[in-house]
């Protein structure tokens, strides 16, 4: 089996690629290595993938139509997992054109490539952000999602509509995955959990929005990857459109203050807190109903917030070279990184 993973140097793309490579699956990874966050982290992720004989990598900008067309004309894939995107809710307020280029134009080029090669299954990343201003919880894939509260969310909703049209018109099996706040080792520095750990470790204050009255359905990266792998092997079948949408979440929202307390306990430090109002484009609660994914694939999240934060903090200390003497084992850094991401 040969799988194209877009965004292979990204957080989820890296972990998925690592899992597939360990299972002996050939992975062709692409990424544009943009500077939305520290490129050194992306290159460090790639450095752990490239020793695998069954891994190939190409630096590619998906909004470049001719280059993406050439990719599908010169390579063949059994499955495409499209994880590349311009992420971040707040950044979409500052740089909206990046979201149009990556999330709309780039996704269009992926759809066209999959159509031309008649890919057996396209799996793509959507987001819990599509639920927007919805008040009903937990969020179900049956809920109306016509009220996004950020451009990022709007582009992800557009992806779902574009994918459905291609599935219907060309009988192309496509599955969309609405991710709920994914966290863990090798994570994105722009995410709240990473920012909190970094600030507290350096005795800097953290910003707490909506005065702490927020909940997030935090989903550990290993659970997310398990869900993706299960979905990859189950292309949807339907008479009108072989198309399916799933939530991937932990199905257990965590209060923001409890989340911060868990980090404080793991670091052994109390955070300095800046209490702030809700930010534009943000929502107070995310809560995944993963019933359909569980029923169809047997998916079941396994990782508690305490276990997940513990593993992330251990990785953070290792990657950033902090408090190495306190690690629970004293293996060399490179071995420690491999072990924690296995």
C-alpha positions in Angstrom: 0.0 0.0 0.0 1.3 3.5 -0.9 -0.2 6.5 0.8 0.2 10.2 0.0 0.2 12.2 3.3 0.0 16.0 2.7 1.3 18.1 5.6 3.7 15.3 6.5 5.9 17.8 8.4 3.0 19.0 10.4 1.8 17.8 13.7 -0.8 15.2 12.8 0.8 14.4 9.4 4.1 13.6 11.1 2.5 11.2 13.6 0.3 9.5 11.0 3.4 9.0 8.7 5.4 7.6 11.6 2.6 5.1 12.4 2.2 4.0 8.8 5.9 3.6 8.3 6.2 1.4 11.4 3.4 -0.8 9.8 5.5 -1.2 6.7 3.3 1.0 4.5 5.0 3.2 1.9 4.5 6.9 2.6 5.0 9.7 0.1 4.9 12.9 2.2 4.6 16.5 0.9 4.7 19.8 2.8 5.5 23.4 1.9 7.4 24.0 5.2 5.9 27.5 5.6 6.9 29.7 8.5 3.5 29.9 10.3 5.4 28.5 13.2 9.1 27.6 13.7 10.3 25.7 10.6 13.0 24.0 12.7 10.3 21.9 14.5 8.9 20.8 11.1 12.4 19.9 9.9 13.0 18.0 13.2 9.9 16.0 12.6 11.0 15.2 9.0 14.4 14.2 10.3 12.9 11.3 12.3 10.9 10.1 9.2 13.6 10.3 6.5 15.7 7.3 7.8 12.8 5.0 6.8 13.4 3.3 3.5 9.7 3.4 2.7 9.4 7.2 3.1 9.8 9.7 0.3 9.4 13.5 0.7 8.8 16.3 -1.7 8.5 20.0 -0.8 5.4 21.2 -2.6 3.0 24.1 -2.4 -0.5 22.7 -3.1 -1.9 26.0 -4.3 0.5 25.6 -7.2 -1.8 23.9 -9.7 0.7 22.7 -12.3 3.0 21.3 -9.6 0.2 19.4 -7.9 -1.0 18.1 -11.2 2.5 16.8 -12.0 2.6 15.1 -8.6 -0.5 13.0 -9.5 0.8 12.4 -13.0 4.1 11.0 -12.0 3.2 9.2 -8.8 0.5 6.6 -7.9 -1.2 6.2 -4.6 -3.7 3.8 -3.1 -5.0 6.3 -0.6 -4.6 10.1 0.0 -4.7 11.6 3.5 -4.9 15.3 3.1 -3.9 17.1 6.3 -2.1 20.1 4.9 -3.9 23.4 5.6 -3.4 26.8 7.0 -4.4 26.3 10.6 -5.4 28.6 13.4 -8.6 30.6 14.1 -7.0 33.8 15.3 -4.4 34.0 12.5 -7.3 34.0 10.0 -8.2 37.4 11.2 -4.7 38.8 10.3 -3.9 36.8 7.1 -7.1 35.7 5.4 -5.5 35.2 2.0 -3.3 32.4 3.3 -6.5 30.4 4.1 -7.9 30.9 0.6 -4.7 29.8 -1.0 -4.1 26.8 1.1 -7.5 25.6 2.3 -9.5 26.4 -0.8 -7.2 26.5 -3.8 -4.9 23.8 -2.4 -7.9 21.5 -1.6 -9.3 22.0 -5.1 -6.0 20.8 -6.6 -6.1 17.7 -4.3 -9.6 16.9 -5.4 -8.7 17.2 -9.1 -5.6 15.0 -8.6 -7.7 12.4 -6.9 -10.3 12.5 -9.6 -7.8 12.2 -12.4 -6.1 9.2 -10.7 -9.3 7.7 -9.4 -7.9 7.4 -5.9 -9.5 4.5 -4.0 -10.0 6.7 -0.9 -9.4 10.4 0.0 -9.4 11.2 3.7 -9.2 14.9 4.5 -9.0 17.1 7.6 -12.0 19.2 8.6 -12.3 20.8 12.0 -14.6 21.1 15.0 -14.5 24.8 14.2 -17.3 24.2 11.6 -19.8 23.9 14.4 -19.3 27.6 15.0 -22.1 29.3 16.9 -24.0 26.0 17.6 -25.4 25.9 21.1 -26.4 22.2 21.3 -23.8 19.8 22.8 -22.3 17.4 22.1 -21.7 18.4 18.5 -23.1 15.8 16.2 -22.2 15.3 12.5 -26.0 15.5 11.9 -26.1 19.1 13.2 -26.4 22.1 10.9 -23.1 23.9 10.4 -24.1 26.9 8.4 -22.9 29.5 11.0 -19.1 29.6 11.1 -17.6 32.3 13.3 -14.1 32.5 11.7 -12.8 32.4 8.1 -10.8 29.3 9.1 -14.0 27.5 9.9 -15.7 28.7 6.8 -12.9 27.3 4.6 -13.3 23.9 6.4 -17.0 23.9 5.8 -16.3 24.8 2.2 -13.9 21.8 2.0 -16.7 19.5 3.1 -19.1 20.9 0.4 -16.4 20.7 -2.3 -15.6 17.1 -1.3 -19.3 16.0 -1.4 -19.7 17.4 -4.9 -16.7 15.5 -6.2 -17.8 12.4 -4.5 -21.2 12.7 -6.1 -20.1 13.7 -9.5 -17.2 11.3 -9.9 -18.1 8.4 -7.6 -14.9 9.2 -5.5 -14.8 7.7 -2.0 -14.1 10.6 0.4 -14.1 10.8 4.2 -13.8 14.0 6.1 -12.6 14.1 9.7 -13.6 16.9 12.1 -10.7 17.0 14.6 -11.3 18.3 18.1 -8.3 20.1 19.7 -5.5 17.6 19.0 -2.5 17.7 21.4 0.6 15.8 22.3 4.4 15.5 21.6 5.7 17.3 18.5 2.6 19.5 18.7 2.1 23.0 17.3 3.6 25.9 19.2 0.6 28.1 18.4 -1.8 25.8 20.3 -2.9 26.9 23.9 -1.4 23.8 25.7 2.0 24.4 24.1 1.9 28.1 24.9 0.8 27.4 28.5 3.7 24.9 29.1 6.2 27.2 27.5 5.1 30.3 29.4 4.9 28.6 32.8 8.3 26.9 32.3 9.8 30.3 31.7 7.9 32.1 34.5 5.9 34.1 32.0 2.2 34.9 32.4 -0.5 33.0 30.4 -3.6 34.5 28.8 -6.9 33.0 29.9 -9.7 34.0 27.7 -13.4 34.3 28.6 -12.1 34.5 32.2 -11.6 30.7 32.2 -15.2 29.9 31.3 -14.3 27.6 28.5 -14.2 23.8 27.8 -12.3 21.9 25.1 -12.7 18.3 23.9 -8.9 17.6 24.0 -7.9 14.7 21.9 -4.5 13.0 22.3 -2.5 12.5 19.1 -2.2 8.7 19.4 -6.0 8.4 19.6 -6.4 10.7 16.6 -4.0 8.6 14.5 -5.7 5.4 15.5 -9.0 6.9 14.3 -7.4 8.0 11.0 -5.9 4.6 10.3 -9.2 2.9 11.0 -11.0 5.2 8.6 -8.4 4.8 5.9 -9.3 1.2 5.6 -13.0 1.8 5.4 -13.8 3.9 2.3 -17.5 4.9 2.3 -20.0 3.2 0.0 -23.2 4.9 -1.0 -25.5 4.9 -4.1 -25.5 8.7 -4.6 -22.2 9.8 -3.1 -19.6 7.6 -1.4 -19.0 10.3 1.2 -18.8 10.4 5.0 -18.1 12.9 7.8 -16.9 11.9 11.3 -16.0 13.7 14.5 -12.7 12.6 16.1 -12.7 13.7 19.7 -12.2 12.5 23.2 -15.9 12.9 24.0 -15.0 14.3 27.4 -14.7 18.2 27.5 -12.1 19.5 29.9 -12.6 22.8 31.7 -9.9 25.3 30.9 -9.0 25.9 34.6 -8.7 22.2 35.2 -6.5 21.9 32.1 -4.2 24.6 33.4 -4.1 23.0 36.9 -3.0 19.7 35.2 -0.2 21.5 33.5 0.8 23.3 36.7 0.9 20.0 38.6 3.0 18.3 35.9 5.5 21.2 35.8 5.5 21.8 39.6 4.9 25.5 39.0 1.9 27.9 39.4 1.0 30.0 36.4 0.8 33.7 36.4 -2.6 34.4 34.9 -3.9 37.2 32.7 -7.7 37.1 32.7 -9.1 38.3 29.4 -12.5 38.4 27.6 -13.5 36.1 24.8 -11.6 36.6 21.6 -13.2 37.1 18.1 -13.8 33.8 16.3 -13.5 31.7 19.5 -16.3 29.6 21.0 -16.8 28.7 24.7 -17.2 24.9 24.3 -16.3 22.1 22.0 -17.7 18.6 22.6 -17.6 15.7 20.1 -20.2 13.1 19.6 -18.1 10.3 18.2 -20.9 7.7 18.2 -20.8 7.2 14.4 -17.0 6.7 14.3 -17.2 4.3 17.2 -20.0 2.3 15.6 -18.4 2.1 12.2 -14.8 1.6 13.2 -14.6 0.6 16.8 -12.7 3.8 17.6 -12.4 4.5 21.3 -10.2 7.2 22.8 -7.8 5.8 25.4 -5.8 8.7 26.8 -6.7 10.8 29.8 -5.8 14.4 30.0 -3.3 13.7 32.9 -1.5 11.0 30.8 -1.5 13.2 27.7 -0.1 16.3 29.4 2.5 14.2 31.2 3.8 12.8 27.9 3.7 16.2 26.2 5.7 17.9 29.1 8.3 15.1 29.0 8.7 15.6 25.3 8.8 19.4 25.7 11.6 19.2 28.3 13.6 16.9 26.0 13.1 18.8 22.8 13.8 22.2 24.3 16.6 20.9 26.5 15.0 21.8 29.8 15.3 19.8 33.1 16.7 16.7 31.4 17.7 15.4 34.8 14.1 15.1 35.8 13.1 12.7 33.0 11.6 9.5 34.2 14.2 7.5 32.3 17.7 8.7 31.4 18.1 7.5 27.9 19.8 9.7 25.3 17.5 12.4 23.8 17.2 10.9 20.4 16.1 7.5 21.8 13.7 9.2 24.2 12.0 11.1 21.3 11.6 7.9 19.3 10.2 6.0 22.3 7.6 8.6 23.1 6.3 8.9 19.6 6.2 5.1 18.9 
